[in-house]
Amino acid sequence: MKRILIALFGTAILFFTLVFTFGTLSIKKGEEFKVAMVTDFSDVNDASFNQACYEGGKEWCKANGIKFNYYKPSSISLAERIKSINLAIDRGYDVILCPGFALGEAVAEVAPKHPDVKFIGLDITKDDFPPNFTLTDNITVYNYREDIAGYIAGYGAVKEGFTKLSYLGGMPSASVIRFGYGYVQGIDAAAQELATNVEIQYVYGGQFFGDSEIYKYVDNLYKVNKTEIVFACGGSIYTSVALAAKENNGYMIGVDSDQAPIIDRDYEEGICITSAMKGIKQTVIDKLDDYYYKGKWEKDINYLGLVSSEEPEHNYVQLPLATWRMKNFTIEDYKILLKEIMDGTKTVSSEIQDYPVVSEYTKVNYRGSIK
């Protein structure tokens, strides 16, 4: 009987070893493995989440000798997004990076038909997929606690001394709203601590790019509403904010990636005091690494946020340390704030159904959408 049990146990070990090995070997290696990206409304030079995704994919592939390419739909229609994804699949790409809520429906249409292709979605919520759609095993999605990123940017701005603030979102997607509502919460928290009255102009552009109409609106915020700083949250919509800030001696906050260097170069040095960043680039690198080398695949929808207060550069939502320009709100103050959020001393709500509740120190003017 003992020999039979030993034999059965050995067979079981062999079986699970073969299953694990098969799972690992099923991932193509070297030149056979290819990664593609499909853009949403913007291009890979938007200085925002498309560019961050592109840079992460390109960097990882170059470091690992993997072929990488990106596909930009010829228009913003669902049909063209589906066409671009299918084109990448037809050309043999194994992993498709899909940044932005606009790609939700396209992934839902294509992914179930191609179970051997992996889809990594970024900034795609459950509501961006069709109603009652169940994510297939080849889809993984990473979202971020944008509310925390907005909170720390707004908190820091008020601690720095700004009292007339504005928020310009792109289109009111879940991530854009979380950024904005977190920004309001952070502003109010700092205003209460300082016992300072602050005012916020809150508006959406209705698009993810800047133009003359957006510029005129932001110019008016600086001139008429006496706005001191604008949080520009929506792809390349920052271009209109940067131009208006330059011409009005104003300031701005960037989004998604550290936008200070590009704004310094193209507009005026110093007007971007910080950026509410999401670790999209690092997410792409980390998750491709996990899948390619470890066979690890986190299906379903996942949320990423804070992991360290002492080493904030490792967080998936953060302010950039390399271009730190605030003086009254220091990096040490920033680390203390992160610790308070992580230990629950300060709470940040990710709720987007209702406006954030604010104190008597904060007045918020919700202006709807420019377009």
C-alpha positions as CSV (number, residue, x, y, z in Angstrom):
1,M,0.0,0.0,0.0
2,K,2.9,2.3,0.9
3,R,4.5,1.7,-2.5
4,I,1.2,2.5,-4.3
5,L,0.9,5.8,-2.4
6,I,4.5,6.8,-3.2
7,A,3.9,6.0,-6.9
8,L,0.7,8.0,-7.0
9,F,2.4,10.9,-5.3
10,G,5.3,10.8,-7.8
11,T,2.8,10.7,-10.6
12,A,1.0,13.8,-9.2
13,I,4.3,15.7,-8.9
14,L,5.2,14.8,-12.5
15,F,1.7,15.9,-13.7
16,F,1.9,19.3,-12.0
17,T,5.4,19.8,-13.2
18,L,4.3,19.1,-16.8
19,V,1.4,21.5,-16.5
20,F,3.6,24.2,-15.1
21,T,6.2,23.6,-17.7
22,F,3.7,23.6,-20.5
23,G,2.2,26.9,-19.2
24,T,5.7,28.5,-19.2
25,L,6.7,27.1,-22.6
26,S,3.4,28.3,-24.2
27,I,4.8,31.8,-24.1
28,K,6.8,32.3,-27.2
29,K,10.4,33.5,-26.7
30,G,12.9,35.8,-28.4
31,E,12.1,37.0,-31.9
32,E,8.9,35.0,-32.1
33,F,7.3,37.1,-29.2
34,K,5.9,40.5,-30.3
35,V,4.2,43.3,-28.5
36,A,2.0,46.0,-30.1
37,M,0.1,49.0,-28.8
38,V,-3.1,50.6,-30.2
39,T,-3.7,54.3,-29.4
40,D,-7.0,55.8,-28.4
41,F,-7.9,59.4,-29.3
42,S,-4.3,60.7,-29.3
43,D,-1.0,59.8,-30.7
44,V,2.1,58.5,-28.9
45,N,3.6,62.0,-28.6
46,D,0.7,63.4,-26.5
47,A,3.0,63.8,-23.4
48,S,0.3,61.9,-21.5
49,F,-0.9,58.3,-21.1
50,N,-0.5,57.2,-24.7
51,Q,3.1,58.4,-24.7
52,A,3.8,56.8,-21.3
53,C,2.4,53.4,-22.6
54,Y,4.4,53.7,-25.8
55,E,7.6,54.5,-23.9
56,G,7.1,51.6,-21.5
57,G,6.4,49.1,-24.3
58,K,9.3,50.3,-26.5
59,E,11.7,50.4,-23.6
60,W,10.9,46.9,-22.4
61,C,11.0,45.4,-25.9
62,K,14.3,47.0,-26.7
63,A,15.8,45.8,-23.5
64,N,14.6,42.2,-24.1
65,G,15.2,42.0,-27.9
66,I,11.4,41.9,-28.6
67,K,9.7,43.4,-31.7
68,F,7.5,46.3,-30.8
69,N,5.1,48.4,-32.9
70,Y,2.1,50.7,-32.4
71,Y,-1.0,51.3,-34.4
72,K,-3.0,54.5,-34.5
73,P,-6.6,54.2,-35.8
74,S,-7.3,56.4,-38.8
75,S,-10.3,58.0,-37.0
76,I,-11.8,58.0,-33.5
77,S,-14.5,55.5,-34.5
78,L,-15.0,52.2,-32.8
79,A,-14.8,50.4,-36.2
80,E,-11.3,51.9,-36.7
81,R,-10.1,50.9,-33.3
82,I,-11.3,47.4,-33.9
83,K,-9.6,47.4,-37.3
84,S,-6.3,48.5,-35.7
85,I,-6.4,45.7,-33.1
86,N,-7.2,43.1,-35.7
87,L,-4.3,44.4,-37.9
88,A,-1.9,43.8,-35.0
89,I,-3.2,40.3,-34.4
90,D,-3.1,39.5,-38.1
91,R,0.6,40.5,-38.1
92,G,1.3,38.1,-35.3
93,Y,1.5,40.2,-32.2
94,D,1.2,38.3,-28.9
95,V,0.4,41.1,-26.5
96,I,-1.7,44.2,-27.3
97,L,-1.3,47.3,-25.1
98,C,-4.6,49.2,-25.0
99,P,-4.4,52.6,-23.1
100,G,-7.5,54.6,-22.6
101,F,-11.2,54.1,-21.9
102,A,-12.1,54.5,-25.6
103,L,-10.6,51.0,-26.3
104,G,-12.9,49.2,-23.9
105,E,-15.5,48.3,-26.5
106,A,-13.0,47.4,-29.1
107,V,-11.2,45.0,-26.7
108,A,-14.5,43.4,-25.7
109,E,-15.3,42.8,-29.4
110,V,-11.9,41.3,-30.4
111,A,-10.4,39.6,-27.3
112,P,-12.9,36.7,-27.0
113,K,-12.3,35.7,-30.6
114,H,-8.5,35.5,-30.0
115,P,-7.9,33.6,-26.7
116,D,-4.2,33.1,-27.5
117,V,-3.6,36.9,-27.7
118,K,-3.1,38.8,-24.4
119,F,-4.7,42.2,-23.9
120,I,-3.3,44.7,-21.3
121,G,-5.8,47.5,-20.8
122,L,-4.8,50.7,-19.0
123,D,-7.3,53.3,-17.7
124,I,-10.3,51.1,-18.8
125,T,-13.0,50.7,-16.2
126,K,-15.8,48.2,-16.0
127,D,-18.2,50.9,-17.4
128,D,-16.1,51.3,-20.5
129,F,-16.9,47.8,-21.5
130,P,-20.3,46.9,-23.0
131,P,-23.0,46.2,-20.4
132,N,-22.9,42.6,-18.9
133,F,-19.6,41.9,-20.6
134,T,-17.5,39.4,-18.7
135,L,-13.7,39.8,-19.1
136,T,-12.2,36.8,-20.7
137,D,-9.1,35.2,-19.3
138,N,-6.8,36.9,-21.9
139,I,-7.8,40.4,-20.7
140,T,-6.1,42.2,-17.8
141,V,-6.8,45.8,-16.9
142,Y,-4.9,48.2,-14.7
143,N,-6.5,51.3,-13.3
144,Y,-5.0,53.8,-10.9
145,R,-6.0,55.7,-7.8
146,E,-6.1,59.0,-9.7
147,D,-8.0,60.4,-6.8
148,I,-4.8,60.1,-4.7
149,A,-2.7,61.6,-7.5
150,G,-5.1,64.6,-7.8
151,Y,-5.3,64.9,-4.0
152,I,-1.6,65.2,-3.4
153,A,-1.3,67.7,-6.3
154,G,-4.1,69.9,-5.0
155,Y,-2.9,69.6,-1.4
156,G,0.6,70.6,-2.4
157,A,-0.6,73.5,-4.5
158,V,-2.5,75.1,-1.6
159,K,0.4,74.4,0.9
160,E,2.6,76.2,-1.7
161,G,0.4,79.3,-1.4
162,F,-2.1,79.1,-4.3
163,T,-5.7,80.1,-3.4
164,K,-7.3,80.6,-6.8
165,L,-7.2,77.2,-8.6
166,S,-8.8,75.7,-11.6
167,Y,-9.3,72.2,-13.0
168,L,-9.6,71.5,-16.7
169,G,-10.4,67.9,-17.5
170,G,-10.5,66.4,-21.0
171,M,-13.6,64.3,-21.4
172,P,-15.4,63.2,-18.2
173,S,-14.2,59.6,-18.1
174,A,-13.9,57.8,-14.8
175,S,-10.2,58.4,-14.5
176,V,-10.5,62.1,-15.4
177,I,-13.2,62.6,-12.8
178,R,-11.2,60.8,-10.2
179,F,-8.3,63.1,-10.8
180,G,-10.6,66.1,-10.5
181,Y,-12.5,65.0,-7.4
182,G,-9.2,64.0,-5.7
183,Y,-7.8,67.5,-6.6
184,V,-10.8,69.1,-4.9
185,Q,-10.4,66.9,-1.8
186,G,-6.7,67.7,-1.5
187,I,-7.3,71.4,-1.9
188,D,-9.9,71.4,0.8
189,A,-7.8,69.4,3.2
190,A,-4.9,71.9,2.9
191,A,-7.3,74.8,3.1
192,Q,-8.7,73.5,6.4
193,E,-5.3,73.0,7.9
194,L,-4.2,76.5,6.9
195,A,-7.6,78.0,7.7
196,T,-7.4,79.7,4.3
197,N,-10.2,80.4,1.9
198,V,-9.8,78.9,-1.6
199,E,-11.8,79.0,-4.8
200,I,-11.9,76.4,-7.6
201,Q,-13.2,76.7,-11.1
202,Y,-14.0,73.2,-12.3
203,V,-14.6,72.4,-16.0
204,Y,-14.2,69.8,-18.7
205,G,-12.9,70.5,-22.2
206,G,-15.0,67.9,-24.0
207,Q,-11.9,66.6,-25.8
208,F,-8.3,65.4,-25.2
209,F,-6.5,68.1,-27.2
210,G,-6.0,71.8,-27.1
211,D,-7.3,74.3,-29.6
212,S,-8.2,78.0,-29.9
213,E,-11.5,77.6,-28.1
214,I,-10.0,75.8,-25.2
215,Y,-7.2,78.4,-25.1
216,K,-9.6,81.3,-25.0
217,Y,-11.5,79.7,-22.1
218,V,-8.4,79.1,-20.0
219,D,-7.1,82.6,-20.9
220,N,-10.4,83.9,-19.4
221,L,-9.8,81.8,-16.3
222,Y,-6.5,83.6,-15.7
223,K,-7.7,87.1,-16.7
224,V,-11.3,87.3,-15.3
225,N,-11.4,84.7,-12.5
226,K,-7.9,85.5,-11.4
227,T,-6.9,81.8,-11.5
228,E,-3.3,81.3,-10.4
229,I,-2.9,77.7,-11.3
230,V,-4.7,75.2,-13.6
231,F,-4.5,71.4,-13.3
232,A,-4.6,70.3,-17.0
233,C,-5.9,66.8,-17.1
234,G,-6.6,65.4,-20.5
235,G,-4.0,64.3,-23.0
236,S,-2.6,67.1,-25.1
237,I,-5.2,69.6,-23.8
238,Y,-2.3,70.8,-21.7
239,T,-1.0,72.7,-24.7
240,S,-3.8,75.3,-24.5
241,V,-3.2,75.7,-20.7
242,A,0.6,76.1,-21.1
243,L,0.1,78.8,-23.7
244,A,-2.4,80.7,-21.6
245,A,-0.3,80.3,-18.4
246,K,2.8,81.7,-20.3
247,E,0.9,84.7,-21.5
248,N,-0.7,85.5,-18.1
249,N,2.3,84.8,-15.9
250,G,0.3,81.9,-14.5
251,Y,1.1,78.3,-13.4
252,M,-0.1,74.9,-14.2
253,I,-0.1,71.2,-13.0
254,G,0.6,68.5,-15.5
255,V,-0.8,65.0,-15.6
256,D,0.0,61.3,-16.2
257,S,3.7,61.9,-16.8
258,D,6.2,64.5,-15.7
259,Q,5.2,67.3,-18.1
260,A,7.6,69.9,-16.8
261,P,10.5,69.2,-19.2
262,I,8.3,69.4,-22.3
263,I,6.5,72.6,-21.1
264,D,9.8,74.2,-20.2
265,R,11.1,73.5,-23.7
266,D,8.0,74.5,-25.7
267,Y,6.5,77.3,-23.6
268,E,8.3,78.7,-20.6
269,E,10.5,77.3,-17.9
270,G,9.0,77.0,-14.5
271,I,5.3,77.4,-15.2
272,C,4.6,73.7,-14.6
273,I,5.1,73.3,-10.8
274,T,4.4,69.6,-10.6
275,S,2.5,66.8,-12.4
276,A,-0.1,64.3,-10.9
277,M,1.5,61.2,-12.4
278,K,0.3,57.7,-13.0
279,G,2.9,54.9,-13.4
280,I,1.6,53.8,-16.7
281,K,5.1,53.3,-18.2
282,Q,6.3,51.4,-15.2
283,T,3.1,49.3,-15.2
284,V,3.7,48.2,-18.8
285,I,7.3,47.3,-18.0
286,D,6.4,45.4,-14.8
287,K,3.5,43.5,-16.3
288,L,5.3,42.5,-19.5
289,D,8.2,41.3,-17.3
290,D,5.8,39.3,-15.1
291,Y,4.1,37.6,-18.1
292,Y,7.2,37.0,-20.2
293,Y,9.6,35.7,-17.5
294,K,7.3,34.4,-14.8
295,G,4.2,33.3,-16.7
296,K,2.2,35.6,-14.3
297,W,-1.0,37.0,-15.7
298,E,-3.4,39.0,-13.5
299,K,-6.7,38.8,-15.3
300,D,-9.7,41.0,-14.5
301,I,-9.6,44.7,-13.4
302,N,-6.8,45.7,-11.0
303,Y,-6.2,49.0,-9.2
304,L,-2.7,50.4,-8.4
305,G,-1.8,53.2,-6.0
306,L,0.6,53.8,-3.2
307,V,3.2,51.3,-2.1
308,S,5.8,53.5,-0.2
309,S,6.0,56.8,1.6
310,E,9.7,56.8,2.0
311,E,10.4,55.9,-1.6
312,P,7.6,57.7,-3.4
313,E,9.2,57.1,-6.8
314,H,8.0,53.5,-6.5
315,N,4.4,54.5,-6.2
316,Y,2.0,54.0,-9.1
317,V,0.5,57.4,-8.4
318,Q,3.0,60.2,-7.5
319,L,4.5,63.6,-7.9
320,P,7.8,63.8,-9.8
321,L,10.9,64.3,-7.6
322,A,13.3,65.1,-10.4
323,T,11.6,68.3,-11.3
324,W,10.4,69.3,-7.8
325,R,9.7,73.1,-7.8
326,M,7.6,73.7,-4.8
327,K,9.3,75.4,-1.9
328,N,6.8,75.8,0.9
329,F,5.6,72.2,0.3
330,T,8.8,70.2,0.5
331,I,9.6,66.6,-0.5
332,E,9.7,65.8,3.2
333,D,6.2,67.3,3.6
334,Y,5.2,65.1,0.6
335,K,6.5,62.0,2.3
336,I,4.6,62.8,5.5
337,L,1.4,63.3,3.4
338,L,1.8,59.9,1.7
339,K,2.3,58.2,5.1
340,E,-0.9,59.8,6.4
341,I,-2.8,58.6,3.4
342,M,-1.3,55.1,3.7
343,D,-2.0,54.7,7.4
344,G,-5.5,56.1,7.1
345,T,-4.9,59.4,9.0
346,K,-6.1,61.2,5.8
347,T,-8.7,59.6,3.7
348,V,-9.2,60.0,0.0
349,S,-12.5,59.0,-1.6
350,S,-12.5,57.4,-5.1
351,E,-16.3,58.0,-5.3
352,I,-17.3,59.8,-8.6
353,Q,-21.1,59.6,-8.5
354,D,-21.4,62.8,-6.3
355,Y,-19.4,65.9,-5.9
356,P,-16.8,65.8,-3.1
357,V,-18.0,67.3,0.2
358,V,-15.9,70.3,1.1
359,S,-15.6,72.6,4.1
360,E,-16.6,76.2,4.5
361,Y,-13.0,77.2,3.4
362,T,-13.5,75.9,-0.1
363,K,-15.8,77.2,-2.9
364,V,-16.1,75.1,-6.0
365,N,-17.7,76.4,-9.2
366,Y,-18.7,73.4,-11.4
367,R,-18.9,74.8,-14.9
368,G,-19.9,71.7,-16.9
369,S,-18.1,71.3,-20.3
370,I,-16.6,73.8,-22.7
371,K,-17.7,71.7,-25.7
